[in-house]
């Protein structure tokens, strides 16, 4: 689920970061599990690095892409953010060359709200995502 192959140390560090996000920030990512066979196919939820904006994020394994899984999971995460977390806004961003992520954000009704330079030296468009109907 972490875009591997990665080593055991990296897996452990990512797992601690994901769990720590829930305890430190009150949000994080959920695992996407297929009902048909209970297989784990990806993650979706919220992430925020130090000095970075909070974002809706997702990752789906290659065999699950193009099937609407990321769209369905993102809509559920958006509803949770607006209804349960009571957030007044949800944002997402991606590297400029990530055409698939940009297309999904636009499919979800996202609109560019600003462009921001990040601590990694890249500038990215920040999208504001509406509450799903």
Backbone as a printed PyTorch tensor [residue, N CA C, xyz], in Angstrom:
tensor([[[  0.8080,  -1.2140,   0.0000],
         [  0.0000,   0.0000,   0.0000],
         [  0.8460,   1.2700,   0.0000]],

        [[  2.1550,   1.1300,   0.1830],
         [  3.0130,   2.3100,   0.2830],
         [  3.8190,   2.5620,  -0.9760]],

        [[  3.3760,   2.0340,  -2.0950],
         [  4.0550,   2.3180,  -3.3450],
         [  5.3560,   1.5690,  -3.5180]],

        [[  5.5000,   0.4650,  -2.8520],
         [  6.7310,  -0.3270,  -2.8110],
         [  7.2440,  -0.7210,  -4.1740]],

        [[  8.2240,  -1.5710,  -4.2010],
         [  8.7060,  -2.2550,  -3.0020],
         [  9.5410,  -1.3240,  -2.1250]],

        [[  9.3070,  -1.4120,  -0.8220],
         [ 10.0950,  -0.6620,   0.1430],
         [ 10.5250,  -1.6240,   1.2490]],

        [[ 11.5580,  -1.2360,   1.9460],
         [ 12.1100,  -2.0900,   2.9960],
         [ 11.2600,  -2.0970,   4.2540]],

        [[ 11.5540,  -3.0580,   5.1100],
         [ 10.8130,  -3.2100,   6.3690],
         [ 10.8720,  -1.9470,   7.2170]],

        [[ 12.0350,  -1.2950,   7.2450],
         [ 12.1790,  -0.0730,   8.0330],
         [ 11.2690,   1.0350,   7.5010]],

        [[ 11.1870,   1.1320,   6.1800],
         [ 10.3200,   2.1470,   5.5730],
         [  8.8480,   1.8400,   5.8250]],

        [[  8.4890,   0.5710,   5.7510],
         [  7.1070,   0.1740,   6.0380],
         [  6.7490,   0.5500,   7.4680]],

        [[  7.6310,   0.2360,   8.3920],
         [  7.3900,   0.5470,   9.8030],
         [  7.2540,   2.0510,  10.0100]],

        [[  8.1110,   2.8330,   9.3850],
         [  8.0450,   4.2880,   9.5190],
         [  6.7280,   4.8380,   8.9590]],

        [[  6.2970,   4.3310,   7.8050],
         [  5.0330,   4.7890,   7.2150],
         [  3.8440,   4.3960,   8.0790]],

        [[  3.8510,   3.1720,   8.6020],
         [  2.7680,   2.7130,   9.4640],
         [  2.6720,   3.5960,  10.7110]],

        [[  3.8080,   3.8970,  11.3210],
         [  3.8060,   4.7660,  12.5000],
         [  3.3010,   6.1580,  12.1420]],

        [[  3.6900,   6.6680,  10.9800],
         [  3.2290,   7.9960,  10.5620],
         [  1.7230,   8.0030,  10.3370]],

        [[  1.2030,   6.9490,   9.6880],
         [ -0.2380,   6.8840,   9.4290],
         [ -1.0280,   6.7950,  10.7320]],

        [[ -0.6030,   5.9410,  11.6420],
         [ -1.2840,   5.8300,  12.9320],
         [ -1.1180,   7.1050,  13.7530]],

        [[  0.0710,   7.6580,  13.7220],
         [  0.3380,   8.8820,  14.4690],
         [ -0.5000,  10.0520,  14.0010]],

        [[ -0.8000,  10.1000,  12.7240],
         [ -1.6430,  11.1750,  12.2010],
         [ -2.9930,  11.2080,  12.8970]],

        [[ -3.5960,  10.0350,  13.0950],
         [ -4.8920,   9.9790,  13.7760],
         [ -4.7840,  10.4910,  15.2060]],

        [[ -3.7150,  10.1110,  15.9080],
         [ -3.5500,  10.5110,  17.3050],
         [ -3.1350,  11.9680,  17.4540]],

        [[ -2.2730,  12.4460,  16.5620],
         [ -1.7690,  13.8100,  16.6880],
         [ -2.6730,  14.8600,  16.0390]],

        [[ -3.2930,  14.5130,  14.9290],
         [ -4.0630,  15.4930,  14.1620],
         [ -5.5610,  15.2190,  14.1510]],

        [[ -5.9710,  14.0040,  14.5090],
         [ -7.3920,  13.6630,  14.5160],
         [ -7.9270,  13.2160,  13.1700]],

        [[ -7.0320,  13.0060,  12.2110],
         [ -7.4300,  12.5090,  10.8910],
         [ -6.2800,  11.7280,  10.3060]],

        [[ -6.5840,  10.9860,   9.2460],
         [ -5.5770,  10.1930,   8.5590],
         [ -6.2000,   9.5040,   7.3670]],

        [[ -5.6220,   8.3940,   6.9660],
         [ -6.1390,   7.6480,   5.8200],
         [ -6.8370,   6.3800,   6.2950]],

        [[ -7.7770,   5.9290,   5.4690],
         [ -8.4550,   4.6510,   5.6690],
         [ -7.9760,   3.6910,   4.5920]],

        [[ -8.0590,   2.4170,   4.8650],
         [ -7.7470,   1.3960,   3.8720],
         [ -8.9880,   1.1710,   3.0130]],

        [[ -8.7950,   1.0130,   1.7210],
         [ -9.8860,   0.6700,   0.8100],
         [ -9.8780,  -0.8430,   0.6570]],

        [[-10.9840,  -1.4620,   1.0190],
         [-11.0960,  -2.9170,   0.9770],
         [-12.2660,  -3.2870,   0.0720]],

        [[-12.0460,  -4.2140,  -0.8400],
         [-13.1030,  -4.6560,  -1.7400],
         [-14.0600,  -5.5950,  -1.0100]],

        [[-15.3490,  -5.3670,  -1.1750],
         [-16.3470,  -6.2190,  -0.5350],
         [-16.3300,  -7.6390,  -1.0960]],

        [[-16.0700,  -7.7760,  -2.3770],
         [-16.1640,  -9.0720,  -3.0450],
         [-15.2620, -10.1340,  -2.4200]],

        [[-14.0400,  -9.7460,  -2.0880],
         [-13.1010, -10.7470,  -1.5650],
         [-12.2820, -10.2460,  -0.3710]],

        [[-12.6510,  -9.0910,   0.1540],
         [-11.9620,  -8.4830,   1.3070],
         [-10.5130,  -8.1070,   1.0260]],

        [[-10.1140,  -8.0570,  -0.2400],
         [ -8.7400,  -7.6870,  -0.5530],
         [ -8.5320,  -6.1920,  -0.3270]],

        [[ -7.3160,  -5.8440,   0.0590],
         [ -6.9500,  -4.4490,   0.2580],
         [ -6.4590,  -3.9020,  -1.0700]],

        [[ -7.0540,  -2.7880,  -1.5030],
         [ -6.7730,  -2.2800,  -2.8420],
         [ -6.1420,  -0.8880,  -2.8360]],

        [[ -6.1400,  -0.2090,  -1.6750],
         [ -5.5520,   1.1240,  -1.6190],
         [ -5.8550,   1.8330,  -0.3210]],

        [[ -5.6250,   3.1390,  -0.3360],
         [ -5.9410,   3.9880,   0.8080],
         [ -6.5710,   5.2820,   0.3180]],

        [[ -7.3110,   5.9210,   1.2050],
         [ -7.8920,   7.2250,   0.9000],
         [ -8.1460,   7.9250,   2.2240]],

        [[ -7.9510,   9.2090,   2.2450],
         [ -8.2050,   9.9700,   3.4620],
         [ -7.4510,  11.2740,   3.4390]],

        [[ -6.9430,  11.6550,   4.6050],
         [ -6.3420,  12.9760,   4.7640],
         [ -4.9270,  12.8800,   5.2920]],

        [[ -4.0940,  13.7510,   4.7740],
         [ -2.6790,  13.8090,   5.1230],
         [ -2.2850,  15.2600,   5.2550]],

        [[ -1.3480,  15.5120,   6.1520],
         [ -0.7970,  16.8620,   6.2710],
         [  0.6330,  16.7590,   6.7690]],

        [[  1.5560,  17.1150,   5.9100],
         [  2.9550,  17.1740,   6.3120],
         [  3.2280,  18.4620,   7.0650]],

        [[  4.3500,  18.5040,   7.7330],
         [  4.7060,  19.7140,   8.4740],
         [  4.8250,  20.8900,   7.5170]],

        [[  4.1130,  21.9620,   7.8430],
         [  4.0830,  23.2050,   7.0460],
         [  3.4590,  23.0140,   5.6610]],

        [[  2.6750,  21.9530,   5.4830],
         [  1.9560,  21.7190,   4.2340],
         [  0.4630,  21.8360,   4.5200]],

        [[ -0.3450,  22.1890,   3.5270],
         [ -1.7950,  22.2070,   3.7470],
         [ -2.3450,  20.7910,   3.9270]],

        [[ -3.4030,  20.6820,   4.6750],
         [ -4.0980,  19.3900,   4.8080],
         [ -4.7030,  19.0490,   3.4520]],

        [[ -4.6560,  17.7640,   3.0830],
         [ -5.1520,  17.3920,   1.7560],
         [ -5.9150,  16.0780,   1.7660]],

        [[ -6.8720,  15.9900,   0.8520],
         [ -7.4810,  14.7100,   0.5060],
         [ -6.4710,  13.9850,  -0.3620]],

        [[ -6.1870,  12.7380,  -0.0090],
         [ -5.2150,  11.9510,  -0.7510],
         [ -5.7380,  10.5420,  -0.9400]],

        [[ -5.2320,   9.8550,  -1.9080],
         [ -5.6350,   8.4680,  -2.1660],
         [ -4.5150,   7.7810,  -2.8980]],

        [[ -4.5550,   6.4760,  -2.8400],
         [ -3.6360,   5.6480,  -3.6080],
         [ -4.3370,   4.3270,  -3.8570]],

        [[ -4.3980,   3.9060,  -5.1090],
         [ -5.0510,   2.6530,  -5.4780],
         [ -4.0420,   1.7960,  -6.2330]],

        [[ -4.0070,   0.5050,  -5.8860],
         [ -3.0890,  -0.4130,  -6.5520],
         [ -3.4200,  -0.4890,  -8.0430]],

        [[ -2.4350,  -0.7590,  -8.8890],
         [ -2.6510,  -0.7440, -10.3370],
         [ -3.8520,  -1.5600, -10.8030]],

        [[ -4.0890,  -2.7280, -10.2220],
         [ -5.2170,  -3.5530, -10.6790],
         [ -6.5760,  -2.9620, -10.3110]],

        [[ -6.6020,  -1.9570,  -9.4660],
         [ -7.8660,  -1.3210,  -9.0880],
         [ -8.1170,   0.0090,  -9.7700]],

        [[ -7.1750,   0.4600, -10.5600],
         [ -7.3100,   1.7720, -11.2100],
         [ -8.2610,   1.7090, -12.3960]],

        [[ -8.9270,   2.8340, -12.6550],
         [ -9.8400,   2.9330, -13.7800],
         [-11.1820,   2.2740, -13.5500]],

        [[-11.4950,   1.9570, -12.2990],
         [-12.7490,   1.2680, -11.9750],
         [-13.6670,   2.1050, -11.0840]],

        [[-13.2860,   3.3510, -10.8360],
         [-14.1070,   4.2230,  -9.9990],
         [-13.8720,   4.0760,  -8.5070]],

        [[-12.8850,   3.2650,  -8.1340],
         [-12.6190,   3.0200,  -6.7200],
         [-12.1450,   4.2970,  -6.0190]],

        [[-11.2000,   5.0030,  -6.6040],
         [-10.6970,   6.2370,  -5.9930],
         [-11.7940,   7.2920,  -5.9220]],

        [[-12.6550,   7.3310,  -6.9240],
         [-13.7650,   8.2890,  -6.9100],
         [-14.7240,   7.9840,  -5.7740]],

        [[-15.1190,   6.7300,  -5.6440],
         [-16.0490,   6.3380,  -4.5820],
         [-15.4460,   6.5790,  -3.1970]],

        [[-14.1990,   6.1910,  -3.0180],
         [-13.5410,   6.3900,  -1.7270],
         [-13.3840,   7.8750,  -1.4100]],

        [[-13.0410,   8.6760,  -2.4150],
         [-12.8700,  10.1140,  -2.2000],
         [-14.1870,  10.7850,  -1.8320]],

        [[-15.2670,  10.3890,  -2.4740],
         [-16.5780,  10.9540,  -2.1110],
         [-16.9400,  10.6120,  -0.6630]],

        [[-16.6760,   9.3760,  -0.2560],
         [-16.9510,   8.9770,   1.1350],
         [-16.0820,   9.7910,   2.0980]],

        [[-14.8150,   9.9780,   1.7540],
         [-13.9230,  10.7620,   2.6120],
         [-14.3650,  12.2200,   2.6800]],

        [[-14.8140,  12.7670,   1.5630],
         [-15.3120,  14.1460,   1.5590],
         [-16.5500,  14.2870,   2.4380]],

        [[-17.4870,  13.3560,   2.3050],
         [-18.6790,  13.4020,   3.1590],
         [-18.2940,  13.3150,   4.6320]],

        [[-17.3390,  12.4670,   4.9560],
         [-16.9000,  12.3350,   6.3400],
         [-16.2780,  13.6490,   6.8390]],

        [[-15.4710,  14.2700,   6.0210],
         [-14.8260,  15.5300,   6.4150],
         [-15.8520,  16.6140,   6.6990]],

        [[-16.8250,  16.7550,   5.8080],
         [-17.8320,  17.8150,   5.9790],
         [-18.8590,  17.4740,   7.0610]],

        [[-19.2960,  16.2140,   7.1270],
         [-20.3630,  15.8400,   8.0600],
         [-19.8610,  15.4560,   9.4490]],

        [[-18.7490,  14.7310,   9.5330],
         [-18.2750,  14.2260,  10.8230],
         [-17.1720,  15.0940,  11.4260]],

        [[-16.1840,  15.4680,  10.6200],
         [-15.1230,  16.3340,  11.1200],
         [-15.6040,  17.7820,  11.2280]],

        [[-16.6790,  18.1060,  10.4910],
         [-17.2490,  19.4690,  10.4700],
         [-16.2660,  20.4970,   9.9070]],

        [[-15.4660,  20.0640,   8.9340],
         [-14.5270,  20.9870,   8.3060],
         [-15.2860,  21.9330,   7.4010]],

        [[-14.8250,  23.1710,   7.3170],
         [-15.4740,  24.1480,   6.4330],
         [-14.8910,  24.1110,   5.0240]],

        [[-13.7530,  23.4210,   4.8610],
         [-13.1900,  23.2660,   3.5080],
         [-12.3250,  22.0190,   3.4540]],

        [[-12.2390,  21.4600,   2.2560],
         [-11.3490,  20.3370,   1.9770],
         [-10.5600,  20.7000,   0.7280]],

        [[ -9.2590,  20.4870,   0.8070],
         [ -8.3870,  20.8030,  -0.3150],
         [ -7.6290,  19.5620,  -0.7600]],

        [[ -7.1250,  19.6250,  -1.9780],
         [ -6.2560,  18.5880,  -2.5080],
         [ -5.2650,  19.2540,  -3.4480]],

        [[ -4.1490,  18.6010,  -3.6630],
         [ -3.1290,  19.1040,  -4.5880],
         [ -2.3090,  17.9370,  -5.0860]],

        [[ -1.6010,  18.1570,  -6.1460],
         [ -0.7690,  17.1200,  -6.7460],
         [  0.3240,  17.7810,  -7.5590]],

        [[  1.3400,  17.0030,  -7.9130],
         [  2.3670,  17.5240,  -8.8060],
         [  1.7380,  17.8090, -10.1670]],

        [[  2.2500,  18.7990, -10.8510],
         [  1.6540,  19.2370, -12.1160],
         [  1.5400,  18.1230, -13.1460]],

        [[  2.4790,  17.1860, -13.1560],
         [  2.4530,  16.1290, -14.1690],
         [  1.5060,  14.9870, -13.8290]],

        [[  0.8680,  15.0090, -12.6710],
         [ -0.0370,  13.9350, -12.2660],
         [ -1.4350,  14.1900, -12.8620]],

        [[ -1.5790,  13.8820, -14.1200],
         [ -2.8020,  14.1460, -14.8760],
         [ -3.9860,  13.3540, -14.3100]],

        [[ -3.7500,  12.1030, -13.9130],
         [ -4.8330,  11.2680, -13.3860],
         [ -5.4080,  11.8570, -12.0970]],

        [[ -4.5460,  12.3160, -11.2010],
         [ -5.0220,  12.9090,  -9.9470],
         [ -5.7900,  14.1950, -10.2160]],

        [[ -5.2890,  14.9990, -11.1330],
         [ -5.9700,  16.2550, -11.4830],
         [ -7.3600,  15.9470, -12.0590]],

        [[ -7.4470,  14.9410, -12.9110],
         [ -8.7370,  14.5720, -13.5020],
         [ -9.7240,  14.1140, -12.4290]],

        [[ -9.2550,  13.3540, -11.4500],
         [-10.1490,  12.8990, -10.3830],
         [-10.6320,  14.0790,  -9.5530]],

        [[ -9.7410,  14.9770,  -9.1910],
         [-10.1320,  16.1430,  -8.4010],
         [-11.1610,  16.9800,  -9.1600]],

        [[-10.9630,  17.1550, -10.4400],
         [-11.9300,  17.9110, -11.2440],
         [-13.2480,  17.1490, -11.3630]],

        [[-13.2040,  15.8300, -11.4690],
         [-14.4240,  15.0110, -11.4990],
         [-15.2190,  15.1610, -10.2060]],

        [[-14.5050,  15.3530,  -9.1050],
         [-15.1530,  15.5500,  -7.8030],
         [-15.6780,  16.9730,  -7.6230]],

        [[-15.4750,  17.8120,  -8.6250],
         [-15.9560,  19.1930,  -8.5580],
         [-14.9400,  20.1760,  -8.0280]],

        [[-13.6910,  19.7350,  -7.9120],
         [-12.6400,  20.6090,  -7.3920],
         [-12.3340,  21.7530,  -8.3360]],

        [[-12.0900,  22.9060,  -7.7470],
         [-11.7180,  24.0960,  -8.5090],
         [-10.4410,  24.6740,  -7.9200]],

        [[ -9.5870,  25.1890,  -8.7930],
         [ -8.3300,  25.7620,  -8.3420],
         [ -8.6040,  26.9960,  -7.4980]],

        [[ -8.0590,  27.0080,  -6.2820],
         [ -8.2440,  28.1690,  -5.4190],
         [ -6.9870,  29.0270,  -5.3290]],

        [[ -5.8240,  28.4070,  -5.5260],
         [ -4.5780,  29.1680,  -5.4790],
         [ -3.4260,  28.2700,  -5.9500]],

        [[ -2.2950,  28.8760,  -6.1400],
         [ -1.0600,  28.1460,  -6.4360],
         [ -0.1230,  28.4350,  -5.2730]],

        [[  0.5700,  27.4040,  -4.8080],
         [  1.4090,  27.5620,  -3.6260],
         [  2.7570,  26.9100,  -3.8430]],

        [[  3.8060,  27.5530,  -3.3530],
         [  5.1320,  26.9450,  -3.3680],
         [  5.2960,  26.1470,  -2.0830]],

        [[  5.8480,  24.9460,  -2.2190],
         [  6.0170,  24.0320,  -1.0960],
         [  7.4850,  23.9660,  -0.6810]],

        [[  7.6970,  23.4150,   0.4960],
         [  9.0550,  23.3390,   1.0410],
         [  9.9750,  22.4120,   0.2370]],

        [[  9.3990,  21.5930,  -0.6470],
         [ 10.2340,  20.7410,  -1.5030],
         [ 10.6870,  21.4760,  -2.7690]],

        [[ 10.3330,  22.7740,  -2.8620],
         [ 10.7430,  23.5910,  -3.9980],
         [  9.7910,  23.5820,  -5.1720]],

        [[  8.7320,  22.7750,  -5.1250],
         [  7.7530,  22.7140,  -6.2100],
         [  6.5540,  23.5990,  -5.9090]],

        [[  5.9580,  24.1240,  -6.9540],
         [  4.6960,  24.8470,  -6.8320],
         [  3.5860,  23.9380,  -7.3040]],

        [[  2.4470,  24.0080,  -6.6260],
         [  1.3110,  23.1580,  -6.9720],
         [  0.0300,  23.9810,  -6.9070]],

        [[ -0.9430,  23.5960,  -7.7640],
         [ -2.2800,  24.1630,  -7.6660],
         [ -2.9810,  23.5250,  -6.4770]],

        [[ -3.6470,  24.3360,  -5.6800],
         [ -4.4460,  23.8560,  -4.5510],
         [ -5.9100,  23.8930,  -5.0180]],

        [[ -6.5900,  22.7640,  -4.9140],
         [ -7.9770,  22.6590,  -5.3250],
         [ -8.8770,  22.6390,  -4.1060]],

        [[ -9.9720,  23.3690,  -4.1810],
         [-11.0110,  23.3440,  -3.1740],
         [-12.0670,  22.3470,  -3.6230]],

        [[-12.4160,  21.3970,  -2.7550],
         [-13.3560,  20.3420,  -3.0870],
         [-14.6840,  20.5640,  -2.3620]],

        [[-15.7930,  20.5290,  -3.0990],
         [-17.0890,  20.7380,  -2.4650],
         [-17.6000,  19.4820,  -1.7770]],

        [[-18.5830,  19.6720,  -0.9150],
         [-19.2640,  18.5440,  -0.2940],
         [-20.0870,  17.8320,  -1.3720]],

        [[-19.9490,  16.5100,  -1.4940],
         [-20.7430,  15.7900,  -2.4970],
         [-22.2370,  15.8920,  -2.2120]],

        [[-23.0210,  15.8670,  -3.2620],
         [-24.4840,  15.9460,  -3.1100],
         [-25.0450,  14.6460,  -2.5840]]])
